[in-house]
Amino acid sequence: MESTTLVNSLVLLMAGLLLIGVLTTKFSSRFGMPALVLFIVVGMVLNRFIYFDNAFITQIVGILALIVILFEGGMQTKFDDIKPVIGSALSLATVGVLLTTFVVGVAAKFVLGVSWTEGFLFGAIVGSTDAAAVFSVLSGKNIKKRLTSTLEAESGSNDPMAMFLTISLIELFEHPDTSILKLILSFVWEMGVGLILGLLIGRLAVYVINKINFDSSGLYPVMALGFAVLSYSGTSIIGGSGLLAVYVTAIVMGNSELAYGRSIMHFNQGFGWMMQIVMFVLLGLLVFPSELPAIIGPGLLLSLILMLLARPIGVFISTIAMKYSFREKILLSWAGLRGAVPIVLATYPLMAHMENGRLFFNVVFFVVLTSAIIQGATISPLAEKMGLAGDVKPSNPSLLELTALGKTRSEINHIEVNTSMAIAGKEILELDLPEDILFTAIIRNEQIIAPRGNTRIEAGDTLYMLSPKSKRKQLKTILTSPALPVVHLTEEKQSVEEATNILPTTEEKEKDK
């Protein structure tokens, strides 16, 4: 009976944590800081009533949460957006992380009074930006697309670098005779395998999800998440970078025609929030508030060095050949938020039973907390003050949503129409669609319109069509074709016509004679 009461109490506690976590997101968006701050505070409050110091469980939950977060972020990342900035993002994710690690490592050696290897280990732990924090803060902001794309691509691709440096430095600490060349070759192997397997598993996932027919549509998001976990675990088992593989897999899936693509994204968003809540509450539980006063001074100093010195040095040098203005580099430097990844990486020294493992975890926790509060709340105002805030733009409306219909060979597509598409302003009869493609509904201004042949399609409409799977490419070509540009009379052509008009006619010439 007592065990049943205990189980029910724990279930009630979980319900309370989820509800509190969801409600805190409302306040986090209002204050402009990542929700992770409030989740951690909830965990720290519970720390007074629940004793928890299991770094192993925290690490497992943290890695699972990172998989979901990276998968969600990658699914929403459009390759057309990151293609122009992919070089900058990769430079920030590699050279930038190395430089940040070096500067913070030197500072940590003297501030914390540890060895050089331990100092650089601390620098590696806080060297990468956090995808969850960056996606959370930039979501819905009107910062220029080029900058947000750079930050999101960097935060999604720099985690493997930070994890590699952390594990390598722990190995160097435990085995000082480890070959540096071996570590370099290991890095090349990890990144190469992660990239290749990420691409292959991503393409496999798209093929399987589009070909298979489940009786329940709810199984498609579960299958997609299964491929994400497979991408991480399968890559990690053979020594590759699992985090990089997950991110690449997600980008491939998010930029492909995917059955139930929108449902998969919505599922990932909800599940990602739940994993963030659980993970950050656990991290808050793992921190003992009584130990924090002793590291406030060193933690604040290292946090300021990271925000005001190390991160800017990493950004300015790694993007020296890139076409970013001084103001843009300042914003890129300030938007380097720290979050889940550094705290998860801080569990590795604890798991390795390093003497300063607990010290590192507490200082990293303090650095992450100050970064999220100070930087997270000021990114948007800084962008507006520096003139780097663009117009608020809706999400790309030209994506087809594919919904398979059980075991049939048909599917329902829906698409949002914008002014750049050729179908805007045309009647349905003018589209020259194949006979086996049927318009089923049009949503306009929150009203459902029954489509007929003479119904005119307008920008802002959402069209629903029933079509065979075999006609998917043909349908996409017709619906997403861009509108032809309006040809205006150029000044040169006008001047020629005006010159022609003022030339004397044949009758005028005869009259002059």
C-alpha positions in Angstrom: 0.0 0.0 0.0 2.8 2.4 0.9 4.6 1.6 -2.4 1.4 2.4 -4.4 1.1 5.7 -2.5 4.7 6.5 -3.3 4.2 5.7 -7.0 1.1 7.9 -7.2 3.0 10.7 -5.4 5.7 10.6 -8.0 3.2 10.5 -10.9 1.5 13.6 -9.3 4.9 15.3 -9.0 5.6 14.6 -12.7 2.2 16.1 -13.7 3.0 19.2 -11.6 6.4 19.5 -13.2 5.0 19.3 -16.8 2.2 21.8 -16.0 4.6 24.2 -14.3 7.1 23.8 -17.1 4.5 24.6 -19.8 3.2 27.6 -17.9 6.7 29.0 -17.5 7.1 29.2 -21.2 4.5 32.0 -21.3 6.6 34.1 -18.9 9.8 33.3 -20.7 8.5 34.5 -24.0 7.3 37.7 -22.3 10.7 38.4 -20.8 12.6 37.3 -23.9 14.8 34.7 -22.1 15.0 31.0 -22.7 12.5 28.9 -20.9 15.3 26.7 -19.6 16.1 29.3 -17.0 12.8 28.9 -15.3 12.9 25.1 -15.7 16.2 25.0 -13.8 14.8 27.3 -11.1 12.0 24.8 -10.7 14.5 22.0 -10.3 16.5 24.0 -7.8 13.4 24.6 -5.7 12.6 20.9 -5.7 16.1 20.2 -4.7 15.2 21.3 -1.2 12.7 18.4 -0.9 14.2 15.7 -3.2 17.8 14.5 -3.0 19.2 13.7 -6.5 22.9 13.4 -7.4 22.8 10.8 -10.2 25.0 12.3 -13.0 24.6 9.1 -15.1 20.8 9.4 -15.4 21.1 13.1 -16.0 23.6 12.5 -18.8 21.3 9.9 -20.5 18.2 12.1 -20.3 20.3 15.0 -21.5 21.6 13.1 -24.6 18.0 12.0 -25.4 16.8 15.5 -25.1 19.6 16.8 -27.4 18.6 14.3 -30.0 15.0 15.5 -30.0 16.0 19.2 -29.9 18.5 18.8 -32.7 16.1 16.8 -34.7 13.4 19.4 -34.3 15.7 22.2 -35.2 17.1 20.4 -38.2 13.6 19.6 -39.5 12.7 23.3 -39.4 16.0 24.4 -41.0 15.5 25.1 -44.7 18.6 24.4 -46.8 17.9 27.5 -49.0 18.3 29.6 -45.9 21.5 28.1 -44.6 23.2 27.5 -48.0 24.5 31.1 -48.3 25.9 31.0 -44.7 27.0 27.4 -44.4 30.7 28.3 -44.7 30.3 30.9 -41.9 28.4 28.5 -39.7 31.0 25.7 -40.1 33.8 28.1 -39.4 32.1 29.3 -36.3 31.4 25.7 -35.3 35.0 24.6 -35.6 37.5 27.5 -35.5 35.2 29.6 -33.4 34.8 26.8 -30.8 38.6 26.2 -30.7 39.3 29.9 -30.1 36.6 30.2 -27.5 38.0 27.1 -25.8 41.5 28.4 -25.8 40.6 31.9 -24.4 38.3 30.5 -21.7 40.7 27.7 -20.9 43.6 30.2 -20.2 41.3 32.2 -18.0 40.0 29.1 -16.1 43.5 28.0 -15.4 44.2 31.1 -13.3 40.7 31.9 -12.0 40.0 28.4 -10.8 43.6 27.4 -10.0 43.5 24.2 -12.0 46.0 22.6 -14.4 46.2 23.6 -18.0 44.5 20.5 -19.3 41.6 21.0 -16.8 41.4 24.7 -17.8 41.1 23.8 -21.5 38.6 21.1 -20.5 36.4 23.8 -18.9 36.8 25.9 -22.0 35.7 23.1 -24.2 32.6 22.4 -22.0 31.3 26.0 -22.4 32.8 26.5 -25.9 29.7 25.7 -28.0 26.4 27.6 -28.3 23.2 25.7 -27.4 20.6 24.8 -30.1 17.7 24.7 -27.6 18.5 28.2 -26.2 19.2 29.7 -29.7 16.0 28.2 -31.3 14.0 29.3 -28.3 15.2 32.9 -28.2 15.2 33.5 -32.0 11.8 31.9 -32.6 9.4 34.6 -33.7 12.0 37.4 -33.5 12.5 39.8 -36.4 16.3 39.6 -36.6 17.6 39.6 -40.1 17.3 36.2 -41.7 21.0 35.9 -42.7 22.0 36.3 -39.0 19.4 33.9 -37.6 20.3 31.3 -40.2 24.0 31.6 -39.3 23.2 31.3 -35.6 20.9 28.3 -36.0 23.2 26.5 -38.3 26.1 27.1 -36.0 24.3 26.0 -32.9 23.2 22.8 -34.6 26.6 21.9 -35.9 29.0 23.0 -33.1 27.9 20.5 -30.5 29.9 17.7 -32.1 33.1 19.8 -31.9 32.5 20.6 -28.2 31.8 17.0 -27.3 34.9 15.8 -29.2 37.1 18.4 -27.4 35.6 17.5 -24.0 36.1 13.7 -24.3 39.6 14.2 -25.8 40.7 16.5 -23.0 39.4 14.1 -20.4 41.4 11.3 -22.1 44.5 13.5 -22.1 44.0 14.3 -18.4 43.7 10.6 -17.6 46.4 9.4 -20.1 48.9 12.3 -20.8 50.8 10.1 -23.3 47.9 10.1 -25.7 49.0 10.9 -29.3 47.7 14.3 -30.6 47.8 12.9 -34.1 45.5 10.1 -33.0 43.1 12.7 -31.7 43.2 14.6 -34.9 42.5 11.5 -37.0 39.7 10.6 -34.6 38.1 14.0 -35.2 38.2 13.6 -39.0 36.7 10.2 -38.6 33.9 11.3 -36.3 32.9 14.3 -38.5 33.1 12.3 -41.7 31.1 9.3 -40.5 28.5 11.6 -38.9 28.0 13.5 -42.1 27.8 10.5 -44.4 25.5 8.4 -42.1 23.4 11.4 -41.4 22.8 11.9 -45.2 22.2 8.1 -45.8 19.8 7.7 -42.8 17.9 10.9 -43.7 17.3 9.6 -47.3 16.3 6.2 -46.0 13.9 7.7 -43.6 12.2 9.8 -46.3 11.9 6.8 -48.6 10.5 4.5 -45.9 8.0 7.1 -44.5 6.7 8.0 -47.9 6.4 4.3 -49.0 4.9 2.7 -45.9 1.2 2.9 -45.2 0.1 2.8 -41.6 -3.5 2.4 -40.5 -2.8 5.1 -37.9 -1.3 8.5 -38.8 0.1 8.8 -35.3 2.8 6.2 -36.1 4.5 8.4 -38.7 6.0 10.9 -36.1 7.1 7.9 -33.9 8.9 6.4 -36.9 10.6 9.7 -37.7 11.8 10.0 -34.2 13.0 6.4 -34.3 15.2 7.3 -37.3 16.6 10.2 -35.4 17.6 7.9 -32.5 18.9 5.3 -34.9 21.0 8.0 -36.6 22.6 9.0 -33.2 23.1 5.5 -31.8 24.2 3.8 -35.1 26.7 6.5 -35.8 28.1 6.6 -32.2 28.6 2.9 -32.0 31.1 3.0 -34.9 32.9 6.0 -33.5 31.2 8.8 -35.5 29.6 12.0 -34.2 26.0 11.0 -33.4 24.9 14.6 -32.8 26.1 15.7 -36.2 24.4 12.7 -37.8 21.0 13.6 -36.1 21.2 17.2 -37.3 22.1 16.2 -40.9 19.3 13.5 -40.9 16.8 16.1 -39.8 17.9 18.6 -42.4 17.5 16.0 -45.2 14.1 15.0 -43.9 12.9 18.6 -43.4 13.9 19.6 -46.9 12.2 16.6 -48.6 8.6 15.9 -49.6 7.6 13.9 -46.5 4.3 12.3 -45.8 2.7 13.8 -42.7 5.6 16.2 -42.6 3.7 18.9 -40.6 2.4 16.3 -38.2 5.9 15.1 -37.6 7.1 18.6 -36.9 4.3 19.3 -34.5 5.0 16.1 -32.6 8.7 16.9 -32.4 7.9 20.4 -31.0 5.7 19.0 -28.3 8.0 16.2 -27.4 11.0 18.5 -27.6 9.4 20.8 -25.0 8.7 17.9 -22.7 12.3 16.6 -23.0 13.6 20.1 -22.2 11.3 20.4 -19.1 12.5 17.0 -17.8 16.1 17.6 -18.6 16.4 21.1 -17.1 14.5 20.1 -14.0 16.9 17.2 -13.5 19.8 19.6 -14.0 18.4 21.9 -11.4 18.0 19.0 -9.1 21.7 18.0 -9.6 22.8 21.5 -8.5 23.0 22.1 -4.7 22.3 25.7 -4.0 24.5 25.6 -0.8 27.5 25.1 -3.0 26.9 28.1 -5.3 27.8 31.0 -3.1 31.5 29.9 -3.0 31.7 30.1 -6.8 29.7 33.2 -7.5 32.9 35.4 -8.0 34.8 33.0 -10.2 31.6 32.0 -12.1 30.7 35.6 -12.8 34.2 36.5 -13.9 34.4 33.5 -16.3 31.0 34.3 -17.6 32.0 37.9 -18.4 35.2 36.7 -20.1 33.2 34.2 -22.2 30.6 36.8 -23.2 32.8 39.9 -23.7 36.1 38.4 -24.8 36.3 34.8 -25.8 33.1 34.6 -27.9 33.8 37.9 -29.8 37.4 36.7 -30.5 36.1 33.5 -31.8 33.5 35.2 -34.0 35.7 38.0 -35.4 38.6 35.7 -36.3 36.5 32.8 -37.6 34.5 35.1 -39.9 37.4 37.4 -40.9 37.0 36.4 -44.6 33.2 36.4 -44.5 31.0 39.4 -45.6 29.7 40.4 -42.2 29.7 44.0 -41.1 31.1 45.0 -37.7 27.6 45.4 -36.2 26.6 42.0 -37.5 29.7 40.4 -35.9 28.8 42.1 -32.6 25.3 40.6 -32.7 26.7 37.2 -33.6 29.0 37.4 -30.7 26.3 38.5 -28.2 23.8 35.8 -29.5 26.1 32.9 -28.6 23.9 31.5 -25.9 24.9 28.7 -23.6 22.4 26.1 -22.4 21.8 22.4 -22.4 24.9 21.2 -24.1 27.5 22.7 -21.7 25.6 21.4 -18.7 25.3 17.9 -20.3 29.1 18.0 -21.1 29.8 19.1 -17.5 28.5 15.7 -16.4 31.4 14.0 -18.2 34.0 15.1 -15.6 31.6 13.9 -12.9 31.3 10.5 -14.6 35.1 10.3 -14.9 35.4 11.0 -11.1 37.7 13.9 -11.7 38.8 15.8 -8.6 37.4 19.1 -9.8 34.3 17.6 -11.5 31.8 19.0 -9.1 33.6 22.4 -9.2 33.3 22.4 -13.0 29.7 21.5 -13.0 28.7 24.3 -10.5 30.7 26.9 -12.4 29.3 25.8 -15.8 25.8 25.9 -14.3 26.5 29.5 -13.2 27.9 30.5 -16.6 24.9 29.0 -18.4 22.4 30.7 -16.1 24.0 34.2 -16.5 24.4 33.8 -20.2 20.7 32.8 -20.6 19.5 35.6 -18.4 21.7 38.4 -19.6 22.2 37.6 -23.3 18.8 35.9 -23.9 16.9 38.9 -22.6 18.9 41.5 -24.6 19.4 40.0 -28.1 16.2 41.4 -29.7 16.6 44.9 -28.2 20.3 45.0 -29.3 19.4 43.9 -32.8 16.8 46.7 -33.1 19.2 49.3 -31.7 21.9 48.3 -34.2 19.5 48.3 -37.1 19.7 44.5 -37.7 16.0 43.8 -37.2 14.1 43.0 -40.3 10.4 42.8 -41.1 8.5 40.0 -39.5 8.0 37.4 -42.2 5.7 34.4 -42.1 7.0 30.9 -42.6 7.6 29.8 -46.1 4.1 29.1 -47.6 5.1 27.2 -50.6 5.6 23.8 -48.9 3.3 20.9 -49.8 1.9 18.9 -46.9 1.5 15.3 -47.8 -1.1 13.1 -46.0 -1.2 9.5 -46.9 -4.6 7.9 -47.0 -4.2 4.5 -45.4 -3.4 1.8 -47.9 -4.7 3.6 -50.9 -2.6 5.1 -53.7 -3.9 8.6 -53.1 -2.9 11.4 -50.7 -4.2 14.7 -49.7 -1.9 17.7 -50.3 -2.4 21.2 -48.9 -0.5 24.3 -49.8 -0.6 28.0 -48.8 -0.7 30.4 -51.7 1.4 33.6 -51.8 1.7 36.4 -54.4 4.9 35.0 -55.9 3.2 31.9 -57.2 1.7 31.7 -60.7 -1.6 30.2 -59.5 -2.5 33.3 -57.5 -5.3 35.1 -59.3 -6.2 32.2 -61.6 -9.4 30.2 -61.7 -9.1 26.5 -61.0 -10.1 25.7 -64.7 -7.1 27.7 -65.9 -4.6 25.5 -64.0 -4.8 22.7 -66.5 -4.7 20.0 -63.8 -4.9 16.3 -64.7 -8.4 14.9 -64.4 -7.5 12.6 -61.4 -6.5 15.6 -59.2 -9.5 17.0 -57.3 -9.8 20.3 -55.3 -11.6 19.3 -52.1 -11.6 22.6 -50.1 -10.2 26.2 -50.0 -9.7 28.0 -46.7 -9.9 31.8 -47.1 -10.1 34.3 -44.2 -10.9 31.4 -41.8 -13.8 30.4 -44.0 -14.2 27.1 -45.9 -15.0 27.6 -49.6 -16.3 24.7 -51.7 -14.1 24.9 -54.9 -15.7 25.0 -58.4 -14.1 25.4 -61.8 -14.6 29.2 -61.8 -13.4 29.7 -58.3 -10.5 32.2 -58.3 -7.4 31.4 -56.2 -6.2 34.3 -54.1 -2.9 34.9 -52.2 -3.3 33.7 -48.6 -5.6 30.8 -49.6 -4.9 27.3 -48.3 -5.7 24.7 -50.9 -6.6 21.1 -50.3 -6.3 18.6 -53.1 -6.8 14.9 -53.5 -4.4 13.3 -55.9 -2.6 10.0 -56.8 0.9 9.6 -55.3 2.2 9.1 -58.8 1.2 12.7 -59.7 3.0 14.3 -56.7 5.8 15.9 -58.7 3.5 17.1 -61.5 1.2 18.7 -58.9 4.1 20.4 -57.2 5.4 21.8 -60.5 2.0 23.3 -61.4 1.2 24.7 -57.9 4.6 26.1 -57.0 5.7 27.6 -60.3 6.7 31.2 -59.8 4.7 34.0 -61.3 6.1 35.5 -64.5 7.6 39.0 -63.8 5.6 42.0 -65.0 7.3 43.5 -68.1 7.5 47.2 -67.9 8.6 49.5 -70.7 12.2 50.4 -70.0 13.5 53.9 -70.3 15.7 52.9 -73.2 12.8 51.5 -75.1 10.7 54.6 -74.3 13.5 56.9 -75.6 13.8 55.0 -78.8 10.0 55.2 -79.4 10.0 58.9 -78.6 12.9 59.4 -81.0 11.0 57.5 -83.7 7.9 59.6 -83.1 9.8 62.9 -83.7 11.4 61.8 -86.9 9.7 63.4 -90.0 7.3 61.3 -91.9 7.4 60.8 -95.7 4.6 63.3 -96.2 6.5 65.9 -94.2 9.7 65.3 -96.2 7.8 65.8 -99.5 6.2 69.0 -98.1 9.6 70.4 -97.1 10.9 69.8 -100.7 
